[in-house]
């Protein structure tokens, strides 16, 4: 008779140990359009490192400019834009020595 109780207890334990379904909550985040502005400049007479950059972004549109003094001592100015339709476009303008 006790054997029947052991079997009944084992069946109840097995049934209660079954995996219960867990509710999964899916959260979607809305990314806000990127917005930023920055600028910096470096002027190191010891190393000859002279450059600057400024850039701003509004959504998918980026507009910026950077300048540098190249190895020959010429100033270069690069104006650039980037957007979803035209990609990255740069115009390099030579400057004075």
Secondary structure as the mmCIF struct_conf table of DSSP 4:
data_model
#
loop_
_struct_conf.conf_type_id
_struct_conf.id
_struct_conf.beg_label_comp_id
_struct_conf.beg_label_asym_id
_struct_conf.beg_label_seq_id
_struct_conf.end_label_comp_id
_struct_conf.end_label_asym_id
_struct_conf.end_label_seq_id
HELX_RH_AL_P HELX_RH_AL_P1 UNK A 2 UNK A 16
TURN_TY1_P TURN_TY1_P1 UNK A 17 UNK A 17
BEND BEND1 UNK A 18 UNK A 18
HELX_LH_PP_P HELX_LH_PP_P1 UNK A 19 UNK A 21
HELX_LH_PP_P HELX_LH_PP_P2 UNK A 30 UNK A 34
STRN STRN1 UNK A 35 UNK A 44
TURN_TY1_P TURN_TY1_P2 UNK A 45 UNK A 48
STRN STRN2 UNK A 49 UNK A 58
TURN_TY1_P TURN_TY1_P3 UNK A 59 UNK A 60
STRN STRN3 UNK A 61 UNK A 69
TURN_TY1_P TURN_TY1_P4 UNK A 71 UNK A 72
BEND BEND2 UNK A 73 UNK A 73
STRN STRN4 UNK A 75 UNK A 83
TURN_TY1_P TURN_TY1_P5 UNK A 84 UNK A 86
STRN STRN5 UNK A 87 UNK A 94
#
